[in-house]
C-alpha cells in the first residue's frame, strides 16, 4: 500500500517538475537532480537502496526550502514524498 502511494506521489511530483518553466541556473540544477532522484525511486530495483541514502533525503529537504516561495505546489509535492518515505521508515 505504501509503495503504491509513494509511486503516485512521485508521479505527481514528476508532473509538477515538468510544469516549471523559466528557472535560474541554481533552480535548474536542483530540478535536474530531483528528476534523476525520482527516476531512481520509481525504478523498484533501485528504490530500496536509494531511499536509505541520507543525502537523497537531505536533497529533498533542501529542494522543499528552495521552492517554497517561488513554486509552492512543487514544494508541497516534494514534502508529500518526504512524508511518505518517513511513514515507510526511511
N, CA, C and O of each residue as an XYZ file, in Angstrom:
360
protein
N       0.827     -1.198      0.000
C       0.000      0.000      0.000
C       0.871      1.260      0.000
O       0.642      2.173     -0.794
N       1.860      1.310      0.882
C       2.739      2.472      0.955
C       3.526      2.655     -0.343
O       3.732      3.781     -0.794
N       3.966      1.540     -0.944
C       4.707      1.630     -2.207
C       3.846      2.256     -3.291
O       4.334      3.074     -4.071
N       2.574      1.885     -3.352
C       1.674      2.444     -4.357
C       1.471      3.941     -4.116
O       1.471      4.735     -5.057
N       1.300      4.310     -2.865
C       1.125      5.734     -2.536
C       2.372      6.522     -2.925
O       2.275      7.612     -3.489
N       3.540      5.967     -2.621
C       4.792      6.624     -2.986
C       4.881      6.785     -4.495
O       5.261      7.849     -4.983
N       4.541      5.758     -5.226
C       4.581      5.814     -6.692
C       3.656      6.921     -7.212
O       4.026      7.660     -8.124
N       2.462      7.036     -6.638
C       1.520      8.076     -7.048
C       2.068      9.465     -6.724
O       1.947     10.390     -7.526
N       2.667      9.602     -5.548
C       3.253     10.884     -5.171
C       4.420     11.256     -6.084
O       4.593     12.422     -6.439
N       5.209     10.269     -6.456
C       6.328     10.528     -7.363
C       5.829     10.958     -8.735
O       6.436     11.814     -9.378
N       4.726     10.368     -9.185
C       4.134     10.780    -10.462
C       3.652     12.224    -10.388
O       3.870     13.008    -11.312
N       2.999     12.568     -9.285
C       2.536     13.945     -9.087
C       3.718     14.895     -9.068
O       3.679     15.955     -9.693
N       4.766     14.521     -8.354
C       5.963     15.349     -8.290
C       6.583     15.505     -9.674
O       7.006     16.597    -10.052
N       6.636     14.425    -10.414
C       7.187     14.479    -11.770
C       6.398     15.466    -12.628
O       6.992     16.232    -13.386
N       5.088     15.458    -12.520
C       4.245     16.391    -13.271
C       4.497     17.832    -12.850
O       4.533     18.732    -13.689
N       4.670     18.048    -11.559
C       4.959     19.398    -11.063
C       6.317     19.875    -11.587
O       6.467     21.034    -11.973
N       7.295     18.980    -11.598
C       8.621     19.339    -12.112
C       8.546     19.721    -13.585
O       9.207     20.661    -14.028
N       7.745     18.993    -14.328
C       7.609     19.273    -15.759
C       6.931     20.612    -15.996
O       7.121     21.220    -17.049
N       6.149     21.078    -15.041
C       5.424     22.331    -15.194
C       6.224     23.578    -14.875
O       5.750     24.691    -15.104
N       7.432     23.411    -14.349
C       8.263     24.565    -14.030
C       8.890     25.077    -15.323
O       9.605     24.351    -16.014
N       8.608     26.348    -15.637
C       9.055     26.910    -16.909
C      10.437     27.541    -16.811
O      11.446     26.843    -16.909
N      10.489     28.813    -16.625
C      11.768     29.521    -16.622
C      12.417     29.430    -15.246
O      11.773     29.650    -14.220
N      13.689     29.104    -15.251
C      14.418     28.949    -13.992
C      15.818     29.523    -14.130
O      16.366     29.621    -15.228
N      16.380     29.900    -12.992
C      17.771     30.333    -12.987
C      18.682     29.111    -12.936
O      18.199     27.981    -12.870
N      19.974     29.325    -12.965
C      20.933     28.215    -13.028
C      20.838     27.301    -11.805
O      20.881     26.078    -11.936
N      20.710     27.895    -10.623
C      20.621     27.098     -9.393
C      19.358     26.254     -9.384
O      19.404     25.067     -9.058
N      18.234     26.858     -9.739
C      16.973     26.133     -9.769
C      17.018     25.027    -10.807
O      16.506     23.933    -10.570
N      17.619     25.295    -11.946
C      17.770     24.270    -12.975
C      18.562     23.078    -12.472
O      18.229     21.929    -12.765
N      19.608     23.357    -11.717
C      20.434     22.288    -11.151
C      19.628     21.460    -10.141
O      19.707     20.232    -10.136
N      18.861     22.135     -9.295
C      18.025     21.439     -8.311
C      16.983     20.579     -9.021
O      16.750     19.433     -8.637
N      16.359     21.137    -10.057
C      15.352     20.389    -10.816
C      15.950     19.144    -11.458
O      15.357     18.066    -11.404
N      17.114     19.290    -12.061
C      17.753     18.148    -12.719
C      18.080     17.049    -11.713
O      17.877     15.865    -11.985
N      18.583     17.447    -10.564
C      18.894     16.481     -9.512
C      17.629     15.757     -9.047
O      17.642     14.542     -8.845
N      16.535     16.512     -8.879
C      15.269     15.902     -8.469
C      14.758     14.927     -9.520
O      14.272     13.848     -9.183
N      14.863     15.296    -10.777
C      14.410     14.402    -11.851
C      15.178     13.082    -11.808
O      14.592     12.009    -11.954
N      16.483     13.169    -11.608
C      17.301     11.949    -11.531
C      16.900     11.105    -10.326
O      16.752      9.888    -10.434
N      16.726     11.758     -9.178
C      16.352     11.031     -7.964
C      14.992     10.356     -8.118
O      14.813      9.216     -7.690
N      14.043     11.046     -8.721
C      12.711     10.478     -8.924
C      12.790      9.277     -9.855
O      12.152      8.252     -9.616
N      13.571      9.411    -10.907
C      13.736      8.288    -11.825
C      14.258      7.052    -11.112
O      13.816      5.936    -11.384
N      15.196      7.254    -10.203
C      15.750      6.133     -9.445
C      14.727      5.561     -8.466
O      14.645      4.347     -8.282
N      13.946      6.445     -7.838
C      12.941      5.973     -6.887
C      11.838      5.180     -7.568
O      11.323      4.216     -7.001
N      11.476      5.577     -8.771
C      10.421      4.873     -9.489
C      10.873      3.476     -9.904
O      10.060      2.557     -9.994
N      12.155      3.322    -10.152
C      12.709      2.022    -10.515
C      12.733      1.152     -9.260
O      13.551      1.367     -8.365
N      11.842      0.179     -9.199
C      11.685     -0.645     -7.989
C      12.984     -1.288     -7.518
O      13.210     -1.401     -6.313
N      13.823     -1.701     -8.424
C      15.050     -2.394     -8.043
C      16.018     -1.462     -7.333
O      16.776     -1.901     -6.468
N      16.003     -0.194     -7.684
C      16.931      0.759     -7.073
C      16.326      1.480     -5.874
O      17.055      2.072     -5.079
N      15.012      1.437     -5.735
C      14.317      2.261     -4.740
C      14.803      2.022     -3.314
O      15.061      2.984     -2.590
N      14.935      0.768     -2.895
C      15.329      0.486     -1.517
C      16.703      1.054     -1.197
O      16.902      1.631     -0.128
N      17.646      0.898     -2.108
C      18.991      1.421     -1.883
C      19.005      2.944     -1.905
O      19.695      3.571     -1.101
N      18.255      3.533     -2.808
C      18.239      4.981     -2.943
C      17.560      5.642     -1.754
O      18.051      6.649     -1.245
N      16.445      5.093     -1.307
C      15.680      5.705     -0.225
C      16.461      5.701      1.077
O      16.326      6.631      1.873
N      17.272      4.684      1.314
C      18.054      4.640      2.548
C      19.264      5.565      2.481
O      20.012      5.681      3.451
N      19.454      6.209      1.365
C      20.561      7.124      1.149
C      20.228      8.483      1.780
O      19.390      9.219      1.259
N      20.880      8.814      2.900
C      20.586     10.061      3.605
C      20.778     11.308      2.745
O      19.988     12.244      2.865
N      21.796     11.358      1.883
C      21.923     12.551      1.042
C      20.684     12.808      0.178
O      20.361     13.962     -0.103
N      19.993     11.753     -0.243
C      18.770     11.939     -1.013
C      17.732     12.668     -0.177
O      17.116     13.625     -0.648
N      17.534     12.232      1.039
C      16.570     12.869      1.933
C      16.981     14.325      2.166
O      16.138     15.221      2.175
N      18.281     14.550      2.353
C      18.780     15.911      2.537
C      18.508     16.770      1.300
O      18.097     17.923      1.424
N      18.739     16.207      0.102
C      18.492     16.956     -1.137
C      17.009     17.286     -1.278
O      16.653     18.383     -1.709
N      16.154     16.349     -0.918
C      14.717     16.608     -0.995
C      14.309     17.710     -0.013
O      13.506     18.578     -0.354
N      14.858     17.677      1.194
C      14.564     18.724      2.171
C      15.057     20.085      1.683
O      14.364     21.091      1.839
N      16.247     20.119      1.095
C      16.773     21.367      0.547
C      15.892     21.866     -0.591
O      15.679     23.071     -0.727
N      15.380     20.954     -1.404
C      14.512     21.341     -2.511
C      13.208     21.941     -1.995
O      12.693     22.898     -2.574
N      12.672     21.386     -0.911
C      11.457     21.948     -0.314
C      11.706     23.411      0.033
O      10.898     24.279     -0.296
N      12.822     23.678      0.696
C      13.147     25.048      1.090
C      13.391     25.936     -0.123
O      12.973     27.094     -0.139
N      14.060     25.403     -1.131
C      14.396     26.178     -2.320
C      13.142     26.619     -3.081
O      13.069     27.752     -3.558
N      12.169     25.736     -3.190
C      10.989     26.009     -3.997
C       9.820     26.597     -3.209
O       8.801     26.960     -3.795
N       9.957     26.693     -1.905
C       8.847     27.101     -1.053
C       8.224     28.443     -1.470
O       7.000     28.556     -1.533
N       9.024     29.428     -1.746
C       8.486     30.756     -2.077
C       8.023     30.851     -3.530
O       6.927     31.340     -3.802
N       8.847     30.390     -4.455
C       8.553     30.579     -5.873
C       7.653     29.538     -6.496
O       6.942     29.823     -7.459
N       7.677     28.329     -5.954
C       6.892     27.218     -6.519
C       6.280     26.406     -5.376
O       6.697     25.275     -5.124
N       5.292     26.982     -4.685
C       4.744     26.300     -3.505
C       4.119     24.939     -3.794
O       4.194     24.044     -2.953
N       3.507     24.762     -4.959
C       2.921     23.442     -5.281
C       4.007     22.389     -5.425
O       3.836     21.250     -4.990
N       5.113     22.763     -6.029
C       6.234     21.844     -6.176
C       6.817     21.513     -4.810
O       7.116     20.355     -4.518
N       6.976     22.525     -3.983
C       7.488     22.315     -2.631
C       6.582     21.370     -1.844
O       7.063     20.489     -1.131
N       5.285     21.557     -1.978
C       4.318     20.696     -1.281
C       4.390     19.259     -1.796
O       4.310     18.316     -1.009
N       4.537     19.088     -3.095
C       4.640     17.740     -3.669
C       5.881     17.026     -3.145
O       5.828     15.839     -2.825
N       6.991     17.745     -3.058
C       8.222     17.152     -2.524
C       8.022     16.774     -1.057
O       8.459     15.710     -0.618
N       7.359     17.651     -0.303
C       7.113     17.365      1.108
C       6.242     16.130      1.281
O       6.451     15.356      2.216
N       5.274     15.932      0.399
C       4.429     14.729      0.461
C       5.267     13.468      0.226
O       5.050     12.447      0.880
N       6.212     13.539     -0.696
C       7.109     12.398     -0.930
C       7.931     12.124      0.320
O       8.070     10.972      0.732
N       8.479     13.176      0.927
C       9.260     13.005      2.158
C       8.414     12.389      3.271
O       8.881     11.506      3.991
N       7.185     12.847      3.412
C       6.298     12.290      4.436
C       6.022     10.811      4.189
O       6.013     10.006      5.120
N       5.799     10.468      2.937
C       5.551      9.068      2.592
C       6.766      8.209      2.909
O       6.635      7.113      3.453
N       7.944      8.709      2.567
C       9.176      7.975      2.863
C       9.350      7.797      4.368
O       9.765      6.734      4.830
N       9.033      8.833      5.125
C       9.130      8.754      6.585
C       8.167      7.703      7.122
O       8.519      6.937      8.020
N       6.964      7.664      6.582
C       5.972      6.668      7.023
C       6.421      5.248      6.708
O       6.009      4.295      7.369
N       7.272      5.115      5.689
C       7.771      3.790      5.306
C       9.017      3.424      6.111
O       9.560      2.331      5.949
N       9.471      4.329      6.975
C      10.618      4.038      7.819
C      11.945      4.504      7.271
O      12.991      4.051      7.736
N      11.935      5.392      6.301
C      13.186      5.891      5.732
C      13.478      7.283      6.203
O      14.496      7.863      5.822
